Amino acid sequence: MGLIHSRSHSHSCSSSSSHDQTTDMEMNESIITQTDVSFLLAKHVFSNEIKGDTNLVFSPLSIQIVLGLIAAGAKGPTRDQLLCFLKSKSIDELNSLYSHLVNIVFVDGSPNGGPRLSVANGVWIDQTLPLKPSFKKVVDKVYKAASNSVDFQNKATEVTNQVNQWAKMKTNDLIKEILPHGTVNNMTRLIFANALYFKGLWNDKFNASETEDHKFHLLRGGSIKAPFMTSNKKQYAVTFDGFKVLGLHYKHGRDTRRFCMYLILPDARDGLPALIDKISSEPGFLNHHLPCVKVKMSKLLIPKFKTTFSFEASKVLKGLGVTSPFCGGGLTEMVDSPLAGRLFVSQIFHKSFIEVNEEGTEAAAVTAGVIMTKSLKFEEEIDFVADHPFLFLIRDDATGVVLFIGSVLNPVAG
């Protein structure tokens, strides 16, 4: 499954296999680290943004790509803070990782019988500002981002509509709006956006005629009725102390990637917050807790669910200590203009959608960052009854990249 062939290195490429292996190992390390950052984000989103029994879904990767773009245009303490948060040693290392993801992980698998997958990056820049050539090179070559010259100063509303229309198109109409009304104005100078779309069919579909309503226990007590899917086939599942993990694989055909949804279910009905704390505090947690063999299931119940979740990522990032990009003064590597020293990130918005049913999964995410100027083992039977809050994620097992993370607190909440 050695899929990792980085297309962009921070040092000169050599054709020797030992060099390739080193690059593969570096890329694997980068992806493991990126996953740790993802769970750190998930913990903070879960603890700060969840109200009541709201379901959560977001793409940490989408947020990280926008932060990577911002980091590539930053210098000094602002760049250092972003690299520190993204657990990356240098902009070159970050560029190498995201170039690899855009070129290899996010290739559409549907022509080969795998999941339909797309990633799009976009940059909207005020017509009065030229991008610095070094930054434009990263925008074009690493992020494959389409640059649009726009008139923020006179047509801010039109640009907002344009970005929202782009988000809608790139997510197959699942996310209609990413920028709320009024967030872009005549002080805006740049917008960076990322959109992800995923649609995969299960390797083993669930039989819809076997879906039945069962109780789902809510985090704070009480229960609701929800439709649960079931199957009597063997499944990739494994039990650990205090939780279980189930892997549902997507069809891949001739696609070399292996996409899978993992459900991480705490034993205790109210165990999800503690489980998220555990996962986010143990580096490399995911790689050590994945099921690798199929086992008989004494009982399998998984709720169908469909949810949209949005939040202001900038608030979560500030809570995690990423404050410098929002203060100004550090984004001097983006544009050739005296204004460069006055640029700051005003807000970063994120919105995600997911639907899980008997056929498979459809998911999408958009992140938009608005940049302004300051005015001046052995076989045993396992049961997996997901009848209480649990965590889920979508991962490419070939590379280890996590695309989406979420939690289900109430499968019928929407």
Beta strands, then each sheet from edge to edge (+ up, - down):
strand 1: 56-58
strand 2: 116-126
strand 3: 146-150
strand 4: 188-201
strand 5: 212-217
strand 6: 223-229
strand 7: 235-240
strand 8: 243-249
strand 9: 259-266
strand 10: 294-295
strand 11: 297-303
strand 12: 305-312
strand 13: 343-356
strand 14: 360-373
strand 15: 382-385
strand 16: 390-396
strand 17: 401-408
sheet 1: 1+ 17- 16+ 9- 8+ 7- 10+
sheet 2: 3+ 2+ 4- 14+ 13- 12+
sheet 3: 5+ 6- 11+ 15+
end
